[in-house]
Amino acid sequence: MEITNISWFQPPTLLLTGIPGLEDVQIWFSIPLCVMYLIALLGNCTILFVIKTTPILHEPQYIFLSMLAATDVGLSVSTLPTVLNVFLLNHRKIDFHSCLTQMFFIHTFSSMESAILLAMAFDRFVAIHNPLYYTVVLTPPRIIRMGLSAVVRGVVLMAPLPILLKRLPFCKGVILSHCYCYHPDIMKLACGPVKVNIIYGLSLVLCSFGVDSLFILISYILILKTVLGIASGDSQLKALNTCVSHIFTVFIFYVPLIVLALIHRFGTFTSPLLHVTMANLFLFLTPVLNPLVYSLKTKQIRSAVRKVFKDRRNLLK
């Protein structure tokens, strides 16, 4: 019997989607996608290596940056197999349980990234508001606890998602909207009672991304208040300049995430191309741009990267 005729089942496989209507030419999209994956993986791994091997960068600000880079590597690796399979090999099938596993890791790493961005906002607040107590407040054990809290929170909050999906029957087809597995996308294929899934999904958004973004906003309000209290205009600009990279990272992380969530919630009549575009922006924007932004805007990172490459070149001579 065809799986499309079964009304109560867990499908053995699901079908991922590349670019609707452009299936014949989407292999050409695999070239820029491969380049973006290469930038994301090499860029973030370079930041991790540079911070690890450069003692001057063993400060709270750069330790949090290394956490962000590690999370971006995890997010990229989580989606790499399916995205390249779809675009490069036109292989759309994915095992149902593999799909749930990928979904868990994508949402977990996204939650971790949000928590780390909050920790980085707190780092900037302490550095600007109380610079003399910076290393007293952000001690290595405390930074490790903050990093572990981000991991534990992500795993604990996202672990119920595949469990809640596995209890549902699926009878609305097997075709997903994206080239990776995303909770609202899978949930739309279910024909059982999804109220619990919807409520839990909304609670996740509010308790993780919502709370994080609210505290990031509060941090920057307090930072702005502190900066405006500085007498010297040059000092004000210097203080704000230390926040530029983080503000940009927050923007490129939350905007595609919010738009993608709204499209899944209210975008029944929106173009499939818009779904794909926002899904890929959410997937690639942060991992690709983070290493570029921090390398260009942070003098210490830029200098350390140059030094590492110069040392490696000298060794090869």
C-alpha positions in Angstrom: 0.0 0.0 0.0 1.3 3.5 -0.8 2.2 5.5 2.3 0.0 8.4 1.1 -3.1 6.2 1.6 -2.3 5.3 5.2 -4.1 7.5 7.7 -2.5 6.5 11.0 1.3 6.0 10.7 4.7 7.3 11.2 6.1 7.6 7.7 9.4 5.7 7.1 10.8 8.6 5.2 10.0 12.3 4.6 10.8 14.4 1.5 12.9 17.5 1.9 12.4 20.5 -0.5 15.0 22.6 -2.3 13.7 25.5 -4.3 10.1 24.9 -5.5 9.8 25.2 -9.3 13.6 25.3 -9.8 14.4 21.6 -9.3 16.1 21.3 -12.6 18.6 24.1 -12.0 19.0 23.9 -8.2 22.3 22.0 -8.6 23.8 25.4 -9.5 22.7 26.7 -6.1 24.9 24.0 -4.5 28.0 26.0 -5.5 27.2 29.1 -3.4 25.9 26.8 -0.6 29.2 24.9 -0.5 31.1 28.2 -0.4 28.9 29.4 2.5 29.4 26.1 4.4 33.2 26.4 3.8 33.2 30.0 5.1 31.1 29.1 8.1 33.2 26.0 9.1 36.6 27.4 8.3 35.8 30.9 9.7 34.4 29.6 13.0 37.1 26.9 13.4 39.8 29.6 12.7 38.3 31.8 15.5 38.3 28.8 17.9 41.9 27.9 17.0 43.1 31.6 17.3 41.4 32.1 20.7 42.8 28.8 22.0 46.3 29.5 20.9 46.6 33.2 21.7 47.0 33.8 25.5 46.0 37.5 25.2 42.6 36.4 24.0 41.9 34.3 27.1 39.5 37.0 28.3 35.7 36.7 29.0 34.7 38.5 25.8 36.7 36.2 23.6 35.8 33.0 25.5 32.1 33.9 24.9 33.0 34.5 21.2 34.6 31.0 21.1 31.4 29.5 22.5 29.4 31.3 19.8 31.8 30.0 17.1 31.5 26.4 18.5 27.7 26.7 18.4 27.7 27.9 14.8 29.9 25.0 13.8 27.4 22.6 15.5 24.5 24.3 13.7 26.3 24.1 10.3 27.3 20.4 10.8 23.7 19.6 11.8 22.3 20.7 8.5 25.2 20.0 6.1 24.2 16.4 5.1 20.6 17.2 4.1 21.2 20.6 2.5 24.0 19.3 0.2 22.1 16.0 -0.5 19.1 18.0 -1.7 20.9 20.7 -3.8 23.9 18.7 -5.0 22.6 15.2 -5.4 18.8 15.9 -5.6 18.4 13.2 -2.9 15.3 14.4 -1.0 14.5 11.4 1.2 15.3 11.4 4.9 14.5 8.7 7.4 11.7 9.9 9.8 13.8 9.3 13.0 16.9 10.9 11.4 14.7 13.9 10.6 13.6 14.1 14.3 17.3 13.9 15.4 18.3 16.7 13.0 15.4 18.8 14.2 16.5 18.3 17.8 20.1 19.4 17.1 19.0 22.4 15.0 16.7 23.7 17.7 19.1 22.9 20.5 22.0 24.8 18.9 19.7 27.7 18.1 18.6 27.9 21.8 22.3 27.7 22.8 23.2 30.5 20.5 20.4 32.7 21.9 21.7 32.0 25.5 25.3 32.8 24.5 24.2 36.1 22.8 22.6 37.0 26.1 25.8 36.1 28.0 27.7 38.3 25.6 25.3 41.2 26.2 25.9 40.8 29.9 29.7 40.8 29.3 29.4 44.1 27.4 27.3 45.6 30.2 29.8 44.7 32.9 32.8 45.8 30.8 31.2 49.3 30.2 29.3 49.8 33.4 31.9 48.4 35.9 35.2 47.9 34.1 37.2 47.7 37.3 35.2 44.7 38.4 35.1 43.1 35.0 37.4 40.2 35.7 36.0 39.9 39.3 32.5 39.4 38.1 33.3 37.3 35.0 35.7 34.7 36.5 36.6 31.5 34.5 34.4 29.2 36.7 31.4 31.6 36.3 31.9 31.7 32.5 32.1 27.9 32.4 28.8 27.7 34.4 27.2 30.1 32.0 28.3 28.1 29.0 27.1 24.8 30.6 23.8 26.4 31.5 23.3 27.3 27.8 24.0 23.7 26.8 21.8 22.2 29.5 18.9 24.6 28.8 19.0 23.8 25.1 19.0 20.1 25.6 16.3 20.0 28.3 14.0 22.4 26.5 14.3 20.7 23.1 14.3 17.1 24.2 10.5 16.8 24.4 10.0 18.0 20.8 10.8 14.7 19.0 8.9 12.8 21.8 5.8 14.9 21.3 6.0 14.4 17.5 6.5 10.7 17.7 3.2 10.2 19.5 1.3 11.8 16.5 -0.2 10.1 13.4 0.9 11.6 10.1 -1.6 11.7 7.2 -1.1 15.0 5.5 1.7 14.0 3.1 5.4 13.5 3.6 6.7 16.7 1.9 8.5 19.2 4.1 8.9 22.9 3.1 12.7 23.1 3.7 15.9 21.3 3.0 16.3 20.5 6.7 13.9 19.4 9.5 12.2 22.1 11.4 9.6 21.5 14.2 6.7 23.6 12.9 7.2 22.2 9.4 7.0 18.5 10.6 4.1 19.3 12.9 2.0 20.5 9.9 2.1 17.0 8.4 0.4 15.5 11.5 -3.3 14.8 11.6 -3.7 14.1 15.3 -4.2 16.5 18.2 -1.3 19.0 18.0 -2.5 21.4 20.6 0.1 20.2 23.1 2.8 20.6 20.5 1.6 24.1 19.6 1.5 25.2 23.3 4.9 23.7 24.1 6.4 25.2 21.0 5.0 28.6 21.9 6.3 28.2 25.5 9.8 27.4 24.1 9.9 30.5 22.0 8.8 32.7 24.9 10.9 31.0 27.6 14.1 30.9 25.6 14.3 33.3 22.7 11.7 35.7 24.1 13.3 35.9 27.5 16.8 36.1 26.0 15.9 38.9 23.6 14.2 40.9 26.4 17.2 40.7 28.7 19.5 41.6 25.7 17.4 44.7 25.1 17.5 45.6 28.9 21.3 45.1 28.8 21.6 47.6 25.9 19.3 50.1 27.5 21.5 50.0 30.6 24.6 50.2 28.4 23.2 53.2 26.6 22.4 54.9 29.9 25.9 54.3 31.2 27.5 55.6 27.9 25.4 58.7 28.0 26.7 59.4 31.5 30.3 59.5 30.1 31.5 63.1 29.8 33.9 62.6 26.8 32.4 62.1 23.3 35.4 60.0 22.2 35.0 57.7 25.2 31.3 57.3 24.4 32.1 56.3 20.8 34.8 53.9 22.0 32.5 52.3 24.4 29.7 51.9 21.9 32.2 50.6 19.2 32.9 47.6 21.4 29.2 46.6 21.1 28.8 47.0 17.3 29.8 43.4 16.4 27.5 41.9 19.1 24.5 44.2 18.1 25.0 43.1 14.4 25.1 39.4 15.5 22.0 39.8 17.6 20.2 41.4 14.6 21.2 38.7 12.0 20.2 35.9 14.4 16.8 37.1 15.7 15.3 38.8 12.6 15.4 35.7 10.3 14.3 33.5 13.3 11.3 35.8 14.0 10.3 36.1 10.3 10.5 32.3 9.8 8.4 31.7 12.9 5.8 34.2 11.7 5.7 32.6 8.2 5.0 29.2 9.7 2.4 30.6 12.0 0.5 33.0 9.7 2.0 32.5 6.2 -0.4 30.1 4.7 -0.7 32.2 1.5 2.9 33.4 1.2 5.1 32.3 -1.6 7.0 29.0 -1.2 10.1 30.9 -2.4 9.7 33.2 0.6 9.7 30.2 2.9 12.9 28.8 1.3 14.6 32.2 1.4 13.9 32.9 5.1 14.7 29.3 6.0 18.1 29.5 4.4 18.8 33.0 5.8 18.1 31.5 9.3 20.4 28.6 8.5 23.4 30.4 6.9 23.4 34.1 8.0 24.7 33.8 11.5 27.3 31.0 11.0 28.7 32.7 7.8 28.7 36.3 8.9 29.8 35.9 12.6 33.4 35.1 11.9 33.6 37.8 9.2 32.1 40.5 11.4 34.3 39.7 14.4 37.4 39.4 12.3 36.8 42.7 10.6 35.5 44.7 13.6 37.7 43.3 16.4 41.3 44.5 16.2 42.6 41.8 18.6 41.0 39.0 16.6 42.2 40.4 13.3 45.8 40.8 14.6 45.8 37.3 16.1 44.5 35.7 12.8 47.3 37.5 10.9 49.9 36.3 13.3 48.7 32.7 13.2 48.8 32.7 9.3 52.2 34.4 9.3 53.6 31.8 11.8 52.2 29.0 9.7 53.7 30.5 6.5 57.1 30.8 8.2 57.0 27.2 9.3 56.3 26.1 5.7 59.4 27.9 4.4 
